[in-house]
Amino acid sequence: MAHIVIIGAGIGGMPAAYETRELLGREHRITVVSATDSFQFTPSNPWVAVGWRERTVVTMPIAPPLARKGIGFIAKAVTAIDAEANRLTLDGGESLDYDYLIITTGPKLGFDEVPGAGPNGGHTHSVCTVQHAEQFWADYQEFLKDPGPIVIGAMPGASCFGPAYEFTFIVDADLRKRKLRHRVPITFVTSEPYIGHMGLGGVGDSKSMLESELRGHDVKWVTNAKTTRVEEGKLFVSELDDLGQPRREHEIGFKLSMMLPAFKGVDPVAAVPGLCNPRGFVLIDEFQRSKAYRNIFSAGVCVAIPPVEVTPVATGAPKTGYMIETMVSAIAHNIADELAGRPATAKGTWNAICLADMGDTGAAFVALPQIPPRNVNWFKKGKWVHVAKVAYEKYFLSKMRSGNSEPIYEKYILKTLGVVRLVDK
C-alpha cells in the first residue's frame, strides 16, 4: 500500500486528488494537506473585488467532497519537508509520512520585493486570493463615494498578467454602469515590454488588439515599467528602454490601486535542498517529477518554467488552467503506472489557453506550444468569451463539489475554440 500526500487544495491540488483516487485502488491512501479548509476558485477573484460575486459563490469546504471519495484531509500548514525521510512536519509539530508527494501549493506572493506594496501594511491591493479581493471590495465601496484615479497592473517579475488586464476592463465596466467612469482616470502599469506580451512574447494579434481596447476604454498605460516603491497615493516607476536603461521616471498618483506581485515558491518547499531554483520553484522533468527526488512530483504555479524571452524588466511565464490540468493528469497517471510496475510515460503540456473576461465581453488566446515558434498562435475577442468564462466558473466549481476529474479543457474549451480540428489539420 502506498500513501500519496498532496500539498495544496487549489485548482491543481483538488483535481490531483480526484484523478489519483480514480486511477488507484482503495488499498492506496491519499491525503490532501492545506493551510485552509476551503477551496477558492481563483479566476473569479476580479469579480469578487467589484462586488459581482460573493465569497460563498466562489468557495466551498474542502473536506466533505474529499471524504466522499475516500480521500483524507488535514487542514494544517506544512512547515517543513524532509525529502530524505519522506516526511512532512505540520503546524503544531505533527508529522506525516508519505511514499509519494505531490506539490501543488501555488505561489508565495512577493509583495516584499517592492517597498510599500501589498494589501497587508502596504498601499496596493491584489486579486490573487479571495481575501485580497474582499479587501479591495471593502475599499472600493468607500472609493465610489468620492472617486479618483486608479492604477492597475503588474510589478517587476510578475508572470500572471491576464488578471491585470481582466481587472482593468472589469473596473471600467463597473464604473460605466455606475455612471462614474468620467471621474476615474485609469492607468495600466506593467512590467511587460509591450501591451499584450502577457509573459508569452505576445499571442497572435494580442498587442494591437489590447492596445486598441485600452484606447477605446480611455485607459493610459506605461510598459517596461519597473515599479520601485509605493507610498500612500503614489506609485514610483522607472520606465526602461529596450536595452534596460532608464528612459523616464514616473510618479503616478492614485486613490485606489491593484498591482499583481511577482511570485516565489512557498517557504517550506523552497527550503528543501536541491528541490527548487533560486526563486523557490520546483525543478521538474518532462514527467512532472522532481529532478532531485524520484517520489516527489509537482504541478501548477509552483513549478519552474523558464521565461519565454529576456525582457528589459523581468517577466515570468504564466501557468494557465489548461497547462495545470495536463500537469496534474500526467502526475496521476505516472504514479499509477509506477505502482503497477510500469515506467512513467505521461507528460504535461506547456501549451497556453486562456479565457479573459473584460466586463461585458472578453478575449481568448491559444498558444500551442507556449514558447514560440508555435503551431497555433490565436487571439480573439467577443461577448462569447465572457459567457464561456462564466460557464467555466460554474462547471469547475460543480466538478470540485462532485469530485469529478473530467478534463474540462480537453472536452469543452478546445473544441469550442475549434483548436482540436485546427491542430488535426
DONUDREN-307980 format. One line per 3 residues: number of its first residue (from 1); their letters; for each residue x, y, z of C-alpha. Coordinates in nm, 3 decimals. Layout:
N
NUM	a	X Y Z | ...
***
This chain:
425
1	mah	0.000 0.000 0.000 | 0.128 0.346 -0.089 | 0.045 0.675 0.079
4	ivi	0.019 0.968 -0.163 | 0.020 1.310 0.004 | -0.083 1.624 -0.186
7	iga	0.020 1.965 -0.051 | -0.228 2.230 -0.161 | -0.601 2.215 -0.232
10	gig	-0.643 2.468 -0.512 | -0.700 2.442 -0.886 | -0.415 2.192 -0.908
13	gmp	-0.441 2.006 -0.578 | -0.811 1.915 -0.579 | -0.814 1.771 -0.934
16	aay	-0.490 1.587 -0.850 | -0.661 1.421 -0.555 | -0.968 1.323 -0.757
19	etr	-0.781 1.186 -1.057 | -0.528 0.997 -0.845 | -0.815 0.843 -0.648
22	ell	-0.985 0.744 -0.972 | -0.674 0.566 -1.101 | -0.563 0.390 -0.782
25	gre	-0.721 0.105 -0.591 | -0.863 0.172 -0.246 | -0.570 -0.010 -0.087
28	hri	-0.368 0.309 -0.150 | -0.415 0.608 0.080 | -0.446 0.964 -0.047
31	tvv	-0.423 1.264 0.186 | -0.462 1.631 0.098 | -0.291 1.884 0.326
34	sat	-0.391 2.251 0.307 | -0.340 2.555 0.529 | -0.706 2.648 0.471
37	dsf	-1.021 2.439 0.494 | -1.192 2.590 0.189 | -1.133 2.575 -0.187
40	qft	-1.144 2.905 -0.374 | -1.188 2.947 -0.747 | -0.912 3.200 -0.806
43	psn	-1.020 3.312 -1.158 | -1.337 3.464 -1.005 | -1.148 3.698 -0.772
46	pwv	-1.167 4.001 -1.006 | -1.546 3.970 -0.993 | -1.541 3.945 -0.613
49	avg	-1.331 4.263 -0.596 | -1.607 4.474 -0.758 | -1.898 4.305 -0.586
52	wre	-2.010 4.092 -0.885 | -1.956 3.774 -0.681 | -1.966 3.688 -0.313
55	rtv	-1.718 3.461 -0.137 | -1.986 3.197 -0.076 | -2.038 3.158 -0.451
58	vtm	-1.672 3.100 -0.543 | -1.556 2.897 -0.242 | -1.653 2.563 -0.089
61	pia	-1.549 2.342 0.204 | -1.270 2.100 0.112 | -1.329 1.810 0.350
64	ppl	-1.680 1.683 0.251 | -1.620 1.611 -0.121 | -1.281 1.456 -0.045
67	ark	-1.433 1.233 0.223 | -1.697 1.109 -0.022 | -1.414 0.993 -0.249
70	gig	-1.223 0.824 0.033 | -0.953 1.092 0.041 | -0.812 1.213 0.372
73	fia	-0.782 1.582 0.454 | -0.570 1.772 0.705 | -0.638 2.145 0.744
76	kav	-0.291 2.247 0.861 | 0.002 2.430 0.705 | 0.314 2.235 0.615
79	tai	0.610 2.389 0.800 | 0.890 2.160 0.676 | 0.958 1.885 0.423
82	dae	1.221 1.617 0.495 | 1.260 1.478 0.145 | 1.521 1.222 0.250
85	anr	1.297 1.077 0.522 | 0.974 1.116 0.318 | 0.814 1.312 0.599
88	ltl	0.624 1.638 0.640 | 0.609 1.849 0.954 | 0.276 2.021 1.005
91	dgg	0.182 2.330 1.201 | 0.176 2.228 1.566 | 0.456 1.974 1.529
94	esl	0.260 1.678 1.390 | 0.444 1.469 1.130 | 0.306 1.293 0.824
97	dyd	0.492 1.025 0.626 | 0.443 0.971 0.254 | 0.550 0.737 -0.024
100	yli	0.474 0.989 -0.298 | 0.446 1.365 -0.255 | 0.259 1.591 -0.498
103	itt	0.334 1.962 -0.452 | 0.056 2.194 -0.576 | 0.096 2.479 -0.329
106	gpk	0.064 2.767 -0.570 | 0.297 3.064 -0.512 | 0.414 3.286 -0.233
109	lgf	0.322 3.644 -0.322 | 0.633 3.862 -0.345 | 0.492 4.191 -0.218
112	dev	0.807 4.236 -0.009 | 1.014 4.286 -0.325 | 0.868 4.633 -0.381
115	pga	0.867 4.862 -0.074 | 0.517 4.976 0.014 | 0.340 4.715 -0.200
118	gpn	0.067 4.477 -0.093 | -0.264 4.481 0.092 | -0.121 4.396 0.434
121	ggh	0.067 4.702 0.554 | 0.126 4.835 0.204 | -0.062 5.068 -0.028
124	ths	-0.170 4.841 -0.317 | -0.437 4.576 -0.347 | -0.431 4.231 -0.507
127	vct	-0.680 3.984 -0.654 | -0.455 3.682 -0.600 | -0.673 3.545 -0.319
130	vqh	-1.040 3.580 -0.233 | -0.939 3.753 0.091 | -0.745 4.014 -0.106
133	aeq	-1.039 4.059 -0.344 | -1.270 4.119 -0.048 | -1.029 4.380 0.088
136	fwa	-1.041 4.563 -0.246 | -1.423 4.545 -0.246 | -1.437 4.699 0.102
139	dyq	-1.215 4.992 -0.004 | -1.385 5.018 -0.344 | -1.722 5.081 -0.182
142	efl	-1.574 5.378 0.005 | -1.392 5.489 -0.309 | -1.720 5.507 -0.502
145	kdp	-1.844 5.778 -0.265 | -1.558 6.006 -0.373 | -1.386 5.860 -0.683
148	gpi	-1.040 5.943 -0.814 | -0.752 5.793 -1.014 | -0.699 5.415 -1.022
151	vig	-0.375 5.234 -1.107 | -0.386 4.867 -1.214 | -0.106 4.645 -1.340
154	amp	0.180 4.412 -1.260 | 0.504 4.450 -1.065 | 0.853 4.356 -1.188
157	gas	0.893 3.978 -1.205 | 0.519 3.915 -1.240 | 0.417 3.621 -1.456
160	cfg	0.036 3.626 -1.437 | -0.069 3.926 -1.647 | -0.413 3.810 -1.759
163	pay	-0.589 3.906 -1.433 | -0.441 4.258 -1.453 | -0.595 4.311 -1.798
166	eft	-0.919 4.148 -1.685 | -0.943 4.366 -1.379 | -0.879 4.685 -1.576
169	fiv	-1.172 4.618 -1.806 | -1.396 4.485 -1.526 | -1.340 4.801 -1.318
172	dad	-1.402 5.012 -1.630 | -1.728 4.827 -1.698 | -1.843 4.856 -1.337
175	lrk	-1.772 5.230 -1.324 | -1.958 5.285 -1.652 | -2.260 5.102 -1.512
178	rkl	-2.249 5.331 -1.211 | -2.211 5.642 -1.435 | -1.883 5.724 -1.257
181	rhr	-1.624 5.638 -1.523 | -1.577 6.006 -1.620 | -1.447 6.075 -1.268
184	vpi	-1.188 5.795 -1.264 | -0.869 5.819 -1.473 | -0.725 5.466 -1.511
187	tfv	-0.356 5.393 -1.574 | -0.228 5.045 -1.658 | 0.130 4.996 -1.536
190	tse	0.305 4.675 -1.642 | 0.649 4.519 -1.648 | 0.572 4.375 -1.993
193	pyi	0.782 4.520 -2.277 | 0.462 4.599 -2.467 | 0.087 4.571 -2.422
196	ghm	-0.031 4.216 -2.492 | 0.303 4.049 -2.424 | 0.150 3.861 -2.125
199	glg	0.474 3.683 -2.044 | 0.435 3.487 -2.369 | 0.602 3.712 -2.625
202	gvg	0.252 3.805 -2.743 | -0.010 3.572 -2.888 | -0.145 3.633 -3.236
205	dsk	-0.254 3.995 -3.266 | -0.269 4.050 -2.888 | -0.055 4.365 -2.897
208	sml	-0.264 4.569 -3.139 | -0.597 4.430 -3.014 | -0.531 4.504 -2.647
211	ese	-0.382 4.845 -2.725 | -0.696 4.925 -2.922 | -0.916 4.806 -2.634
214	lrg	-0.728 5.016 -2.379 | -0.754 5.324 -2.603 | -1.123 5.255 -2.659
217	hdv	-1.178 5.243 -2.284 | -0.974 5.560 -2.216 | -0.700 5.373 -2.028
220	kwv	-0.346 5.513 -2.036 | -0.052 5.277 -1.995 | 0.316 5.250 -1.908
223	tna	0.511 4.946 -2.030 | 0.865 4.833 -1.942 | 0.762 4.965 -1.602
226	ktt	0.989 4.887 -1.309 | 0.787 4.981 -1.003 | 1.046 5.078 -0.742
229	rve	0.830 5.173 -0.443 | 0.481 5.269 -0.338 | 0.376 5.541 -0.098
232	egk	0.026 5.632 0.007 | -0.142 5.753 -0.312 | 0.178 5.736 -0.521
235	lfv	0.336 5.470 -0.742 | 0.701 5.534 -0.832 | 0.803 5.380 -1.165
238	sel	1.119 5.373 -1.376 | 1.024 5.323 -1.739 | 1.310 5.141 -1.916
241	ddl	1.406 5.140 -2.282 | 1.460 4.825 -2.490 | 1.817 4.798 -2.361
244	gqp	1.706 4.805 -1.999 | 1.823 5.161 -1.936 | 1.606 5.420 -1.757
247	rre	1.414 5.629 -2.008 | 1.167 5.815 -1.789 | 1.069 5.839 -1.423
250	hei	0.701 5.838 -1.329 | 0.523 5.939 -1.012 | 0.170 5.815 -1.070
253	gfk	-0.095 5.933 -0.829 | -0.385 5.708 -0.732 | -0.673 5.684 -0.492
256	lsm	-0.700 5.306 -0.534 | -0.455 5.058 -0.682 | -0.436 4.687 -0.771
259	mlp	-0.088 4.567 -0.867 | -0.014 4.197 -0.916 | 0.312 4.091 -0.745
262	afk	0.591 3.865 -0.858 | 0.559 3.503 -0.746 | 0.803 3.291 -0.544
265	gvd	0.798 2.941 -0.407 | 0.644 2.889 -0.064 | 0.897 2.871 0.220
268	pva	0.886 2.501 0.322 | 0.914 2.392 -0.042 | 1.189 2.641 -0.128
271	avp	1.390 2.523 0.175 | 1.429 2.163 0.053 | 1.788 2.109 -0.068
274	glc	1.810 2.060 -0.444 | 1.435 2.071 -0.499 | 1.393 2.424 -0.635
277	npr	1.551 2.702 -0.838 | 1.665 3.024 -0.665 | 1.310 3.165 -0.678
280	gfv	1.178 2.861 -0.492 | 1.000 2.697 -0.786 | 1.019 2.318 -0.812
283	lid	1.256 2.185 -1.078 | 1.082 1.906 -1.268 | 1.149 1.675 -1.561
286	efq	0.916 1.605 -1.853 | 0.711 1.367 -1.635 | 0.642 1.634 -1.367
289	rsk	0.888 1.460 -1.135 | 1.143 1.640 -0.919 | 1.490 1.628 -1.066
292	ayr	1.631 1.557 -0.720 | 1.374 1.324 -0.560 | 1.205 1.049 -0.763
295	nif	0.898 1.024 -0.540 | 0.816 1.397 -0.548 | 0.602 1.544 -0.825
298	sag	0.477 1.898 -0.875 | 0.224 2.088 -1.084 | 0.085 2.436 -1.127
301	vcv	0.221 2.779 -1.048 | 0.482 2.636 -0.810 | 0.684 2.461 -1.085
304	aip	0.983 2.618 -1.258 | 0.921 2.723 -1.619 | 1.179 2.949 -1.785
307	pve	1.068 3.286 -1.926 | 0.976 3.284 -2.292 | 1.235 3.557 -2.356
310	vtp	1.457 3.806 -2.179 | 1.275 4.136 -2.124 | 1.409 4.476 -2.005
313	vat	1.205 4.443 -1.685 | 1.185 4.088 -1.553 | 0.873 3.892 -1.653
316	gap	0.783 3.530 -1.593 | 0.589 3.275 -1.795 | 0.227 3.217 -1.688
319	ktg	0.081 2.880 -1.597 | -0.273 2.865 -1.735 | -0.558 2.635 -1.638
322	ymi	-0.511 2.401 -1.934 | -0.142 2.365 -1.858 | -0.212 2.286 -1.492
325	etm	-0.481 2.037 -1.587 | -0.243 1.839 -1.807 | 0.035 1.851 -1.545
328	vsa	-0.199 1.709 -1.280 | -0.325 1.435 -1.512 | 0.031 1.335 -1.602
331	iah	0.126 1.304 -1.235 | -0.176 1.086 -1.152 | -0.106 0.852 -1.443
334	nia	0.268 0.832 -1.372 | 0.218 0.741 -1.006 | -0.044 0.482 -1.104
337	del	0.193 0.335 -1.362 | 0.482 0.317 -1.116 | 0.268 0.142 -0.856
340	agr	0.167 -0.108 -1.125 | 0.531 -0.172 -1.214 | 0.526 0.027 -1.537
343	pat	0.757 0.317 -1.624 | 0.629 0.675 -1.607 | 0.547 0.800 -1.957
346	akg	0.273 1.064 -1.921 | 0.372 1.423 -1.989 | 0.204 1.754 -1.919
349	twn	0.187 2.027 -2.176 | 0.324 2.378 -2.170 | 0.057 2.495 -2.411
352	aic	-0.128 2.809 -2.307 | -0.504 2.853 -2.335 | -0.685 3.133 -2.155
355	lad	-1.028 3.292 -2.130 | -1.007 3.652 -2.005 | -1.323 3.837 -1.900
358	mgd	-1.349 4.204 -1.996 | -1.666 4.302 -1.814 | -1.929 4.250 -2.081
361	tga	-1.705 4.097 -2.344 | -1.378 3.902 -2.330 | -1.062 3.783 -2.501
364	afv	-0.939 3.429 -2.560 | -0.592 3.321 -2.662 | -0.432 2.993 -2.759
367	alp	-0.055 2.942 -2.784 | 0.044 2.588 -2.888 | 0.315 2.550 -2.770
370	qip	0.359 2.832 -2.520 | 0.714 2.910 -2.632 | 0.743 3.041 -2.994
373	prn	0.756 2.937 -3.274 | 0.407 2.790 -3.247 | 0.178 2.556 -3.433
376	vnw	-0.121 2.765 -3.318 | -0.098 3.136 -3.241 | -0.454 3.261 -3.193
379	fkk	-0.617 3.557 -3.018 | -0.983 3.658 -3.049 | -1.229 3.889 -2.874
382	gkw	-1.604 3.867 -2.834 | -1.900 3.854 -2.596 | -1.894 3.474 -2.622
385	vhv	-1.571 3.473 -2.415 | -1.747 3.642 -2.123 | -2.022 3.379 -2.142
388	akv	-1.765 3.099 -2.167 | -1.577 3.230 -1.861 | -1.895 3.234 -1.653
391	aye	-1.981 2.883 -1.772 | -1.629 2.765 -1.691 | -1.659 2.901 -1.337
394	kyf	-1.988 2.722 -1.277 | -1.869 2.395 -1.431 | -1.536 2.387 -1.247
397	lsk	-1.698 2.453 -0.909 | -1.958 2.185 -0.982 | -1.675 1.949 -1.071
400	mrs	-1.495 2.018 -0.744 | -1.811 1.968 -0.539 | -1.891 1.637 -0.707
403	gns	-1.537 1.502 -0.713 | -1.530 1.478 -1.092 | -1.184 1.457 -1.253
406	epi	-1.310 1.513 -1.609 | -1.065 1.734 -1.803 | -1.275 2.038 -1.890
409	yek	-1.027 2.198 -2.130 | -0.985 1.889 -2.345 | -1.358 1.816 -2.365
412	yil	-1.509 2.163 -2.386 | -1.285 2.463 -2.435 | -1.053 2.326 -2.702
415	ktl	-1.349 2.202 -2.904 | -1.537 2.529 -2.853 | -1.244 2.723 -2.990
418	gvv	-1.206 2.482 -3.280 | -0.842 2.421 -3.193 | -0.867 2.043 -3.196
421	rlv	-0.975 2.047 -3.558 | -0.714 2.308 -3.643 | -0.433 2.105 -3.487
424	dk	-0.555 1.787 -3.659 | -0.518 1.960 -3.993
***
